[in-house]
């Protein structure tokens, strides 16, 4: 029986990378023009795989709108193979919901054109998430193809001379943590192993002798895959001629121009009994460790912070509010949200969100983040207006100023809420602005207090009255500018349920004085009922969990080292030693202290080298492999103050930090260290729909002195007795070093890296940066899940809206959806596009079975859906380990 060689034409299309977006875009137009012409002129050209992302069609038609019919014809004829995703994302640095929306929107767009290629396509993601099997199955995809994370492939796209393979074949079973398995296809010789096939006999023999041997080395069947293309590759127009020549030269093989649909059907029908299985995350942990590319999690940290901000806005604020408001407005902003999601996801390709492109690329990302965020804020304000207008505030005094606090996180939230409350105004129509200002200023100053819906005084900090300009934009008439008198109100929120709201009112009257202090020893001690933090004489921090009595010391130590590598990879110079904040003087200043909030400013007066030695510039221009560079750090040093605001709220179990630096140093990395005293073999981190368990030690093949890892909201070390959860906001890189959690705050480098020399001066991240993170000591290991939930909802701000005294159909305090579960973490509350049904999605934080009880007013039977929000099975209260659950109300 002949071996069959399936040649699939494609071009891996990074929308932006080593050139600006429009440079790649114009080349895409040329590629598509060539393809449409080739489809008409060469009947032997089977098809072209459009890289698994539908955004290519949008990008092309933006320039060639008149080609829509030609594109549709090519898709209908099976010549152009599209989908199933919207973009090719980096799955570790984009949120769980972003990964789902990429599939959901990609499938919707694909089906508008025709039939998507039913293959989870991850050719160049920098490692692959452990929940891929479950996510693919829940999107009706039975197979995934990928290029990284499993031996034998290396960063240089060559077969490694090592027989310690994760899988003995390029085909394998891939088993997720929940037990779901799919067919996994590794591009073992990269997705370019059939690129530029010669159509001349001598060259063809040399080409195929090598390529066939490489493919057969790992293939488990007689079906061999040849990927005819690579990054931004123009289509090979004579591929049909080259295939005819190959069939002539190699009679023992059958060469065909094919597609993934036909290839997958053939290879899966012929798999051997000894096919191997890979489990969970695929992150190249059995390689030498240099090219896992995990350090992209710390390249251009500002991108990650912005991505977190916009993700939280759309997923956890705008959509839940809009889903709630639908019940009073009857409308939901589907189109506007799709626009916002697509705009955000245009920043999610791996070379974009990973921060490993040229400066022009990342400059263009910022307006996308800002645009998506502004759409989200606008839609959230619209929903808040609709909701507060329908909430019954009639119990409050007629002359009071009601406001409503919404918790749009899916889990209970405690803390403080701060809002500006307008107490009077003078419109421009009434008085000239300056006169309006003077009129408000001349009024007698009033004192205020805050009450709940039952008239009870609520602990609050209320500012003095202030005056400013503001305006309203009514729906039915021209704008209304005015001068506004307002006060800033901070109130204590002891506990508010997930997806719930509570109403309060500002009333004229003496403010209840808050005399208790959360600060002692001139700012060196912060303490509430749950924890005590003390700044030690060397500027480090000690933290005590008062419920368990456990104390950890030497926390909050800042570490700075040199970095002579690139946007992809960190490399400390030879002989370089860490510079620690405890080497330098520090100052402590009390910023705020009352019964609700303690805030202390801790300034470490560090001094660090200004940059790397001049030798680094030469080594970069000569394209010296970063592993073999000899440059050290400059002998010239600069002052480097590290300013940290430490915040403790009255009812919080978490100590919060906001660290600010004005970075004027180059070629370095700044981290903050949290030693735990824990001697344990594994740790847990927040990943895509998974609290992933990772080993603390590297494999025997590992050569990299460091072991960087990805995270989203938290990382945790624990044993049976206690643990430490380190939470963060947009700080996606950490490392476990013995018993210590090292959280990367900033990494500054001057080149892209990879296959040439691409200077990236803006990757040095010069200027001011603020980093937000927190720590919590929890008790035994079973209590860690509450700290995980707090880490998640710490990223979701309370939404607050002032309203008037009025009646309404909604109660003054209520939960929109009630969720009872110890380990269920909600990720979405939204509406389904087809029928406006209410959709809740989340996952089991643990490896243990849990119970999920859901309740809503006027509840109809619940339905369990897949990730495309299609019916899956009857609803049941049992939540399986690591299960991703989507529910229709």
C-alpha positions in Angstrom: 0.0 0.0 0.0 1.3 3.4 -1.0 2.0 6.0 1.6 -0.1 9.1 1.0 1.3 12.6 1.3 -1.3 15.3 2.0 0.0 18.7 0.9 -2.0 21.6 2.4 -1.3 25.1 1.0 -1.5 27.9 3.6 0.2 31.0 4.9 0.5 31.5 8.6 -0.7 35.1 8.9 0.6 37.1 11.8 -1.5 40.3 11.4 1.4 42.3 12.9 4.8 41.3 14.1 8.3 42.4 12.8 6.6 45.0 10.6 3.7 47.4 11.4 0.1 46.1 10.8 -0.4 47.9 7.6 2.8 46.5 6.1 1.5 43.0 6.7 -2.0 44.1 5.7 -0.9 45.2 2.2 0.9 41.9 1.7 -2.3 40.1 2.7 -4.2 42.0 -0.1 -1.6 40.7 -2.6 -1.9 37.1 -1.3 -5.7 37.1 -1.5 -5.6 38.7 -5.0 -3.3 35.9 -6.1 -5.4 33.2 -4.5 -8.6 34.4 -6.2 -6.9 34.5 -9.6 -5.3 31.1 -9.0 -8.6 29.5 -8.1 -10.0 30.6 -11.5 -6.9 29.6 -13.6 -5.7 26.3 -12.1 -8.4 23.6 -11.7 -5.8 21.3 -10.1 -5.3 23.6 -7.1 -7.4 21.9 -4.4 -7.7 24.6 -1.8 -6.0 27.1 0.5 -6.2 27.0 4.3 -6.8 30.6 5.5 -4.9 30.1 8.8 -7.9 29.3 11.0 -8.9 33.0 11.5 -11.9 34.8 9.9 -10.5 38.2 10.5 -8.4 37.8 7.3 -11.6 38.1 5.3 -12.5 41.3 7.0 -9.0 42.7 6.5 -9.0 41.9 2.8 -12.5 43.2 2.1 -11.7 46.4 3.9 -9.4 47.2 1.0 -11.1 45.2 -1.7 -14.9 45.4 -0.9 -15.7 44.6 -4.6 -14.2 41.2 -4.2 -16.9 39.9 -1.7 -18.6 37.9 -4.4 -15.4 36.3 -5.5 -14.5 35.4 -1.9 -17.9 33.9 -1.4 -17.6 31.9 -4.6 -14.2 30.5 -3.5 -15.6 29.5 -0.1 -18.6 27.9 -1.7 -16.4 25.9 -4.1 -14.2 24.7 -1.2 -11.2 26.5 -2.5 -10.9 28.8 0.4 -11.0 27.0 3.8 -12.0 29.3 6.6 -12.4 29.4 10.4 -13.1 28.3 13.0 -11.6 31.2 15.1 -11.8 34.9 14.7 -8.1 35.4 15.3 -5.2 33.2 16.3 -4.8 34.2 19.9 -2.2 33.7 22.6 -4.3 31.5 24.8 -2.3 32.0 28.1 -2.4 35.8 28.1 -6.0 36.2 27.1 -8.8 35.6 29.5 -11.0 32.5 29.7 -13.9 34.4 28.2 -11.7 35.9 25.5 -10.8 32.4 24.4 -14.5 31.5 24.2 -15.5 34.6 22.4 -12.8 34.0 19.8 -14.5 30.6 19.1 -18.0 31.9 19.4 -17.5 34.9 17.1 -15.3 33.0 14.8 -17.9 30.2 14.4 -20.6 32.8 13.8 -18.6 34.6 11.2 -17.5 31.3 9.5 -21.1 30.1 9.2 -22.1 33.4 7.6 -19.7 32.5 4.8 -20.0 28.8 4.7 -18.7 25.8 6.6 -15.7 26.3 9.0 -12.8 23.9 9.1 -13.6 21.9 12.2 -10.1 22.0 13.7 -8.8 23.8 16.8 -5.9 25.6 15.1 -3.0 26.7 17.3 0.0 26.6 15.0 2.2 29.0 16.9 0.7 29.8 20.3 3.5 29.9 22.9 2.4 26.8 24.7 -1.1 25.4 24.9 -3.7 25.6 27.7 -4.6 22.5 29.6 -8.3 22.9 29.1 -8.0 22.9 25.3 -9.6 19.4 25.0 -12.7 20.3 27.0 -13.0 23.7 25.2 -12.6 22.2 21.8 -15.2 19.4 22.5 -17.6 22.1 23.8 -17.2 23.9 20.5 -17.9 20.7 18.5 -14.2 20.4 17.5 -12.8 16.9 17.9 -9.2 17.7 17.0 -6.5 20.4 17.6 -3.3 21.1 15.7 -0.4 22.9 17.3 3.3 23.6 16.8 4.7 24.1 20.3 4.7 22.6 23.8 5.5 19.0 22.9 8.8 17.5 21.8 10.3 17.1 19.2 9.8 20.7 18.0 12.2 23.4 19.2 12.1 27.2 18.9 14.3 27.1 15.8 11.7 24.9 14.2 14.1 21.9 13.9 13.9 18.4 15.2 15.8 18.1 18.5 18.5 15.5 18.8 16.9 13.9 21.8 14.8 10.8 22.2 13.0 11.9 25.3 9.8 12.8 23.6 6.5 13.7 25.2 4.8 11.8 22.4 6.6 9.3 20.2 4.4 10.4 17.2 3.3 13.6 15.7 -0.2 12.3 16.3 -1.5 11.7 19.9 -4.4 11.8 22.2 -4.7 15.0 24.3 -6.3 14.5 27.7 -7.6 17.5 29.6 -7.7 17.7 33.4 -11.4 17.0 33.4 -10.9 13.7 31.5 -11.9 15.0 28.1 -9.7 13.8 25.2 -9.3 14.9 21.6 -7.1 14.1 18.7 -3.9 16.1 18.9 -1.8 16.9 15.8 1.7 18.2 16.3 3.5 20.0 13.5 6.6 18.0 14.4 8.7 19.5 11.6 6.9 22.8 11.9 4.1 24.2 9.8 6.5 24.8 7.0 7.7 21.3 6.3 6.3 21.3 2.8 7.1 24.9 1.9 8.3 25.9 -1.6 8.2 22.4 -3.2 10.6 22.3 -6.1 9.1 21.7 -9.6 12.6 20.8 -11.0 13.7 17.2 -10.8 17.2 17.5 -9.1 15.9 19.9 -6.5 12.8 17.9 -6.0 14.7 14.7 -5.2 16.8 16.5 -2.6 13.8 18.2 -1.1 11.6 15.1 -0.9 14.4 12.7 0.3 14.8 15.0 3.4 11.2 16.0 3.9 9.8 12.5 3.7 12.4 11.1 6.1 11.6 13.9 8.6 7.9 13.3 8.4 8.2 9.5 8.6 10.3 9.8 11.7 7.3 10.9 13.7 4.2 9.9 11.7 2.1 7.1 13.3 0.3 6.2 10.0 1.0 6.1 6.3 -0.7 9.4 6.0 2.0 12.1 5.9 1.2 15.8 6.3 3.1 18.5 4.4 2.4 22.1 5.2 3.0 24.1 2.0 3.6 27.6 3.5 5.0 29.5 6.4 4.7 33.0 8.0 3.3 35.5 5.5 4.2 33.1 2.7 2.9 34.0 -0.8 1.0 31.1 -2.4 3.0 28.7 -4.4 1.4 29.0 -7.8 3.1 26.0 -9.4 2.3 23.6 -6.5 0.1 21.4 -8.8 3.1 21.0 -11.2 5.4 20.2 -8.3 3.0 17.6 -7.0 2.8 15.9 -10.5 6.6 15.7 -10.5 6.7 14.2 -7.0 4.3 11.5 -8.1 6.5 10.7 -11.1 9.7 10.6 -9.0 8.4 8.6 -6.0 6.0 5.8 -7.2 5.8 4.3 -3.7 4.0 7.4 -2.5 0.8 9.2 -3.6 1.1 12.9 -3.4 -2.1 14.9 -3.3 -3.0 18.5 -2.9 -5.4 18.3 0.0 -7.1 20.1 3.0 -7.4 19.5 6.7 -10.9 18.0 6.5 -9.8 15.2 4.2 -6.5 14.7 6.0 -8.0 14.5 9.5 -10.6 12.0 8.3 -7.9 9.7 6.8 -5.4 9.8 9.6 -7.9 9.4 12.4 -9.3 6.3 10.7 -5.9 4.7 10.7 -4.3 5.4 14.1 -2.2 2.7 15.8 -3.0 1.0 19.1 0.2 2.4 20.7 -0.7 6.1 20.2 0.6 8.1 23.1 -1.4 10.5 25.3 -0.3 14.0 26.5 -1.9 15.5 29.5 -3.1 19.1 30.4 -0.8 22.0 29.6 1.7 21.7 26.8 4.5 24.1 27.6 7.7 22.5 26.5 8.6 21.5 30.1 10.7 18.6 28.8 13.0 20.8 26.7 16.1 22.8 27.7 13.7 25.5 29.0 15.1 28.4 26.9 12.4 28.6 24.3 9.1 28.1 26.2 8.6 31.9 25.5 6.9 32.2 28.9 8.8 35.5 29.4 6.5 37.1 26.9 4.2 37.3 29.9 6.4 40.2 31.2 7.3 41.9 27.9 5.7 45.3 27.8 3.7 44.8 31.0 1.5 47.9 30.2 -0.2 45.8 27.4 -1.1 43.1 29.9 -2.5 45.7 32.3 -4.6 47.3 29.6 -5.8 43.9 28.5 -6.9 43.0 32.0 -8.7 46.4 32.3 -10.7 46.0 29.1 -11.4 42.3 29.7 -12.8 43.0 33.2 -14.8 45.9 31.8 -16.5 43.9 29.1 -16.8 40.5 30.8 -17.4 41.4 34.4 -19.0 44.9 34.4 -20.7 45.7 31.1 -22.2 42.4 30.1 -23.6 41.5 33.6 -25.1 45.0 33.9 -26.6 44.8 30.4 -27.9 41.3 31.1 -29.7 42.6 34.2 -31.0 45.8 32.5 -32.5 43.7 29.7 -35.3 42.7 32.1 -36.4 46.4 32.5 -35.4 47.7 29.0 -36.2 44.8 26.8 -33.0 45.5 24.8 -29.5 44.2 24.8 -26.5 45.8 22.9 -25.4 42.7 20.9 -23.9 44.6 18.0 -22.1 47.1 20.1 -20.7 44.3 22.3 -19.5 42.4 19.2 -17.8 45.5 18.0 -16.1 45.9 21.3 -15.1 42.3 21.6 -13.7 42.2 18.0 -11.7 45.4 18.7 -10.2 43.9 21.8 -9.5 40.6 20.2 -7.5 42.4 17.4 -4.9 42.8 20.2 -4.9 39.1 21.1 -2.8 37.4 18.4 0.3 35.9 20.0 2.8 38.5 18.5 0.5 41.3 19.7 -0.6 40.6 23.3 2.7 38.9 24.0 4.5 42.2 23.4 7.1 40.6 21.1 6.7 42.8 18.0 8.2 46.1 16.8 7.3 49.3 18.5 4.9 50.4 15.7 2.7 47.3 16.3 2.3 47.9 20.0 1.7 51.6 19.5 -1.3 50.7 17.3 -2.6 48.4 20.0 -3.2 51.2 22.5 -6.1 52.9 20.6 -7.8 49.5 20.2 -7.7 48.9 23.9 -9.0 52.4 24.6 -11.8 52.1 22.0 -13.0 48.8 23.3 -12.8 50.1 26.9 -14.8 53.3 26.0 -17.5 51.2 24.3 -17.7 49.0 27.4 -17.9 52.0 29.8 -20.7 53.7 27.6 -22.8 50.5 27.6 -22.3 50.0 31.3 -23.5 53.5 32.0 -26.5 53.0 29.8 -27.4 49.8 31.7 -26.8 51.5 35.1 -29.2 54.3 34.1 -31.8 51.8 33.1 -31.4 49.7 36.3 -31.3 52.5 38.8 -34.4 54.1 37.2 -36.2 50.8 37.9 -35.0 50.3 41.5 -37.4 51.3 44.2 -35.8 54.0 46.4 -39.1 55.3 47.7 -38.2 54.4 51.3 -35.5 57.0 51.4 -36.4 60.6 52.6 -37.7 62.8 49.8 -34.8 65.2 50.2 -32.1 62.6 50.2 -29.6 61.6 47.5 -30.0 57.8 46.8 -27.3 55.7 45.1 -27.0 52.0 44.2 -24.0 49.8 44.6 -23.7 46.9 42.2 -21.5 43.8 42.6 -21.1 42.5 39.0 -18.6 39.9 40.0 -20.2 36.5 40.4 -19.0 35.9 44.0 -19.6 37.8 47.2 -17.5 41.0 47.7 -16.4 43.0 50.7 -14.5 46.2 50.9 -15.1 49.9 50.5 -17.1 51.7 47.8 -16.3 55.3 46.7 -18.6 57.5 44.7 -19.1 61.2 44.0 -22.7 62.3 45.0 -24.1 65.5 43.5 -26.0 67.6 46.1 -26.9 70.6 43.9 -26.3 72.2 40.5 -26.7 75.4 38.6 -27.1 75.0 34.8 -25.5 77.3 32.2 -29.0 78.1 31.1 -29.7 79.5 34.6 -26.5 81.5 35.2 -23.2 82.2 33.5 -20.8 79.5 34.5 -18.6 81.7 36.8 -21.8 83.1 38.4 -23.1 79.6 38.9 -19.9 78.6 40.6 -20.0 81.6 42.9 -23.6 80.9 43.8 -22.8 77.3 44.8 -19.7 78.5 46.7 -21.8 81.1 48.7 -24.2 78.5 50.0 -23.8 77.4 53.6 -21.7 74.2 53.9 -23.6 71.2 55.0 -22.7 68.0 56.8 -23.9 64.6 55.5 -24.2 61.0 56.5 -25.2 57.8 54.7 -28.1 55.5 55.5 -29.3 52.2 54.2 -32.8 51.4 53.0 -33.9 50.8 56.6 -32.7 54.2 57.8 -29.7 52.8 59.6 -26.5 55.0 59.5 -23.8 53.3 57.5 -20.1 53.9 58.4 -18.8 56.4 55.9 -16.1 58.9 55.1 -17.5 62.0 53.5 -15.4 64.7 52.0 -16.1 68.4 52.2 -18.3 69.9 49.5 -16.5 70.7 46.2 -17.6 72.3 42.9 -16.8 71.4 39.3 -18.1 71.5 35.8 -20.2 68.6 34.4 -22.8 67.9 31.8 -25.7 65.6 30.9 -26.5 64.2 27.4 -30.2 63.6 27.3 -31.6 61.1 24.7 -34.2 63.6 23.4 -32.6 67.0 23.5 -29.4 69.0 23.5 -26.7 68.7 26.1 -27.1 70.3 29.5 -23.9 71.8 31.0 -23.8 72.9 34.6 -21.8 73.6 37.7 -22.1 70.9 40.3 -21.6 70.8 44.0 -20.7 67.3 45.2 -19.1 65.3 48.0 -17.0 62.1 47.8 -18.5 59.3 49.8 -16.6 56.2 50.9 -18.7 53.5 52.6 -18.1 50.1 54.1 -19.4 47.2 52.1 -19.3 44.3 54.6 -20.6 41.7 52.1 -22.6 42.0 48.9 -23.6 38.9 47.0 -22.5 38.2 43.5 -24.6 39.7 40.7 -26.4 41.8 43.3 -27.1 45.4 44.3 -27.8 47.4 47.5 -29.2 50.9 47.8 -28.0 53.7 50.1 -28.7 57.4 50.4 -26.7 60.5 51.3 -28.7 62.6 53.8 -28.1 66.0 55.3 -27.0 65.6 58.9 -24.0 65.3 61.1 -21.5 62.7 59.9 -20.9 59.9 62.3 -17.3 60.4 63.4 -15.1 57.4 62.7 -12.6 57.3 65.5 -11.1 53.9 65.2 -7.7 53.6 63.6 -6.3 50.8 61.4 -2.8 52.3 61.6 -0.3 52.2 64.5 3.4 53.0 65.1 3.5 56.0 62.7 2.3 53.8 59.8 4.5 50.8 60.4 1.5 48.7 61.5 -1.8 48.2 59.6 -4.3 46.0 61.4 -8.0 44.9 61.2 -9.9 42.0 62.6 -8.3 39.5 60.1 -4.7 40.5 59.7 -1.8 42.5 60.9 1.0 43.8 58.7 4.2 45.4 60.0 6.9 47.2 58.1 10.2 46.0 59.5 13.4 48.0 60.1 14.9 46.8 56.7 11.8 47.9 54.8 10.4 44.3 54.4 7.0 43.3 55.6 5.7 40.8 58.1 2.1 39.6 57.8 0.0 37.7 60.4 -3.3 35.9 59.8 -5.0 36.7 63.1 -7.5 33.8 62.8 -4.7 31.2 62.6 -1.8 33.0 64.2 0.4 32.3 61.2 3.1 34.9 60.5 5.3 35.3 57.4 8.3 37.5 57.3 10.6 39.1 54.7 7.7 39.9 52.4 7.5 42.7 49.9 11.2 42.7 49.0 12.0 44.2 45.6 14.6 42.6 43.4 16.3 44.1 40.4 18.6 42.2 38.0 20.0 42.8 34.5 18.3 41.4 31.3 20.4 41.1 28.1 17.9 39.0 26.1 14.8 40.1 24.3 11.0 40.5 24.3 10.6 36.7 24.2 13.2 35.5 26.7 14.8 36.8 29.9 18.6 36.3 30.4 20.5 37.6 33.4 24.1 38.7 32.6 26.9 36.4 33.7 28.1 37.3 37.2 25.2 39.7 37.8 23.8 39.7 41.4 20.4 40.7 42.5 20.0 44.2 44.0 17.4 44.1 46.8 15.3 46.9 48.3 16.5 45.8 51.8 20.0 47.1 50.9 18.7 50.7 50.9 17.0 53.3 53.2 13.2 53.6 53.2 10.5 56.0 54.4 7.0 55.4 55.7 4.2 57.9 55.4 0.5 57.6 56.5 -1.8 58.6 53.6 -5.2 57.7 55.1 -6.3 56.4 58.4 -9.9 55.9 59.6 -12.2 53.2 60.6 -12.7 52.0 57.0 -9.4 52.4 55.2 -5.7 52.4 56.1 -3.2 53.5 53.5 0.5 53.8 54.0 3.2 54.9 51.5 6.4 53.0 51.7 9.3 54.3 49.6 12.4 52.3 49.0 15.3 54.5 47.8 16.9 51.9 45.5 19.9 52.6 43.2 20.5 50.4 40.1 22.6 50.4 36.9 21.5 52.7 34.2 21.6 50.1 31.5 23.6 47.2 30.2 27.2 47.7 29.0 27.7 49.2 25.5 28.8 45.7 24.4 25.1 44.6 24.4 24.3 47.0 21.5 27.1 45.4 19.5 26.0 41.9 20.3 22.5 42.7 19.3 23.5 44.2 16.0 25.7 41.2 15.3 22.7 39.0 16.1 24.6 37.1 18.7 22.5 34.4 20.3 21.3 35.8 23.7 22.6 32.7 25.5 26.2 33.5 24.5 26.2 37.2 25.1 29.0 38.6 27.3 27.6 42.0 28.1 27.1 42.9 31.8 25.4 45.8 33.5 26.8 49.3 33.3 28.9 50.6 36.2 26.9 53.9 36.1 24.0 53.8 38.5 20.8 56.0 38.9 18.4 56.6 41.8 15.5 54.3 41.4 12.7 55.0 44.1 10.2 52.3 44.4 7.0 53.8 45.9 4.4 51.4 47.3 1.0 52.3 48.7 -0.1 49.6 51.1 -3.9 49.5 51.6 -5.9 47.6 54.3 -9.7 47.9 54.3 -11.8 47.3 57.4 -13.3 44.0 56.3 -10.6 42.7 54.0 -8.6 39.5 54.4 -6.2 40.7 51.6 -3.4 43.3 51.9 -3.3 45.4 48.8 -0.3 47.0 47.1 0.1 49.7 44.4 3.8 50.0 43.5 4.9 53.0 41.3 8.2 53.5 39.6 9.4 56.1 37.2 11.5 53.8 35.1 14.6 55.5 33.6 16.7 52.4 33.6 17.2 50.0 30.6 18.0 46.3 30.2 16.7 45.1 33.6 13.9 43.2 35.4 12.1 44.3 38.6 10.3 41.7 40.8 8.7 41.6 44.2 9.4 38.6 46.4 7.1 36.8 48.9 8.8 33.9 50.8 6.4 31.4 52.3 8.6 28.9 54.3 6.6 26.2 52.5 8.6 23.1 51.3 6.1 21.6 48.8 6.5 20.0 45.4 3.8 21.8 43.5 1.9 25.1 43.4 -1.4 26.3 41.9 -2.0 29.2 39.5 -4.9 30.8 37.8 -5.1 29.7 34.1 -7.7 29.4 31.4 -10.8 27.8 33.1 -8.4 26.0 35.4 -6.6 26.3 38.7 -3.6 24.5 37.3 -1.2 22.5 39.4 2.4 22.9 38.3 5.6 21.3 39.6 8.0 23.5 41.5 11.0 21.7 40.0 12.1 21.5 36.4 12.8 18.4 34.4 16.3 16.9 34.0 16.5 18.3 30.5 16.1 21.9 31.7 19.1 24.3 31.2 17.5 27.7 31.7 18.4 29.0 35.2 14.9 30.4 35.5 11.5 28.8 35.2 9.0 31.5 34.3 5.2 30.7 34.3 2.0 32.3 33.2 -0.9 33.3 35.5 -4.0 35.4 35.5 -5.5 36.5 38.8 -3.3 34.5 41.3 -0.6 32.1 42.3 -0.7 30.0 45.5 1.7 27.9 47.6 0.1 25.8 50.4 0.4 22.7 52.5 -2.1 21.1 54.8 -1.9 23.9 57.4 -1.7 27.2 55.6 -0.9 28.9 52.3 -0.2 32.2 50.7 -2.2 33.5 47.7 -0.5 36.3 45.7 -3.0 38.1 43.6 -2.4 40.6 40.8 -3.9 42.9 38.2 -2.4 42.4 34.7 0.9 41.0 36.0 1.0 37.7 34.1 4.5 36.4 35.0 5.7 34.7 38.1 8.3 32.2 39.2 8.5 29.8 42.2 12.0 29.8 43.6 12.3 27.3 46.4 9.6 28.6 48.9 9.3 32.0 47.3 6.7 33.5 45.0 8.5 36.0 42.7 6.1 38.3 40.9 7.5 40.2 37.9 6.5 43.8 37.8 8.6 45.2 34.9 11.0 43.8 32.3 12.8 46.1 30.1 14.7 45.1 26.9 15.8 46.7 23.6 15.1 44.2 20.9 12.4 41.9 19.5 14.6 38.8 19.2 13.8 35.7 17.1 15.3 35.5 13.6 17.1 38.9 13.2 17.8 42.2 14.8 14.7 44.4 15.3 15.4 47.2 17.7 12.5 48.0 20.1 13.5 51.0 22.2 9.9 51.3 23.5 10.1 47.8 25.1 12.5 49.4 27.6 9.2 50.8 29.1 10.7 54.1 30.1 8.3 56.4 32.2 5.9 55.9 35.1 4.3 52.6 35.8 2.0 51.5 38.6 1.6 47.8 39.5 -1.4 46.4 41.5 -1.2 43.2 43.5 -2.1 41.7 46.9 -1.4 38.9 49.4 -3.5 36.8 51.6 -2.5 34.1 54.1 -5.2 31.5 54.4 -5.7 28.5 56.7 -5.7 24.9 55.7 -5.6 23.9 52.0 -9.4 23.6 51.7 -9.7 27.4 52.5 -7.6 28.4 49.6 -10.6 28.5 47.2 -12.1 31.5 49.0 -8.9 33.4 48.6 -8.9 32.5 44.8 -12.4 33.9 44.5 -11.3 37.1 46.3 -8.3 37.3 44.0 -10.7 37.2 41.0 -13.3 39.7 42.3 -10.5 42.1 43.4 -10.1 42.7 39.7 -13.8 43.7 39.4 -14.7 47.2 40.7 -18.0 47.9 42.3 -20.3 49.8 40.0 -22.1 52.8 41.7 -24.8 55.1 40.3 -26.6 58.0 41.8 -30.4 58.1 41.3 -33.5 59.9 42.6 -36.1 59.0 45.1 -38.7 57.1 43.1 -40.8 53.9 43.0 -39.7 51.0 40.8 -40.3 47.4 39.9 -36.9 46.2 41.3 -36.3 45.9 45.0 -33.8 48.3 46.7 -31.6 45.3 47.5 -31.6 42.1 45.6 -29.5 39.4 43.9 -30.2 39.0 40.2 -29.0 35.4 40.2 -28.2 33.4 43.3 -25.2 31.0 43.1 -24.5 28.5 45.8 -21.2 26.7 45.3 -17.9 26.4 47.2 -15.7 26.1 44.1 -17.7 27.5 41.1 -16.1 30.6 39.6 -18.4 32.6 37.2 -16.8 34.1 34.2 -19.8 35.4 32.2 -23.3 36.7 32.7 -24.7 37.7 29.3 -27.5 37.3 26.7 -27.5 34.9 23.8 -27.8 36.6 20.5 -30.4 34.3 18.9 -33.1 34.6 21.5 -31.9 36.9 24.3 -31.8 34.0 26.8 -29.8 34.7 30.0 -26.5 32.8 29.9 -24.2 32.1 32.9 -20.8 30.5 32.4 -18.1 29.5 34.9 -15.9 26.6 36.0 -14.9 24.4 38.9 -11.9 25.9 40.5 -10.8 22.5 41.9 -10.1 18.8 41.1 -13.0 17.8 43.4 -16.7 17.4 42.6 -18.9 20.2 43.8 -22.5 21.2 44.0 -23.8 24.1 41.9 -27.2 25.5 43.0 -28.6 28.3 40.9 -31.8 30.3 41.5 -33.5 33.2 39.8 -36.9 34.9 40.0 -39.6 33.2 37.9 -37.2 30.4 37.2 -37.8 28.1 34.3 -35.9 24.8 34.0 -32.2 25.3 33.5 -30.4 23.9 30.5 -26.7 23.0 30.2 -25.1 24.4 27.0 -21.7 24.0 25.2 -19.4 26.9 24.7 -21.2 27.8 21.5 -24.2 28.2 23.8 -26.1 25.3 22.1 -28.0 22.7 24.1 -25.7 20.0 25.5 -27.6 18.0 28.2 -30.1 18.3 31.0 -29.0 20.4 33.9 -27.7 18.7 37.0 -26.5 20.3 40.3 -23.3 18.2 40.4 -20.3 20.1 39.1 -17.6 17.7 37.9 -13.9 18.3 38.6 -12.5 21.0 36.4 -15.8 21.2 34.5 -16.6 24.3 32.4 -20.3 24.9 32.8 -22.5 27.1 30.6 -26.1 27.5 31.8 -29.3 28.9 30.1 -32.0 30.3 32.3 
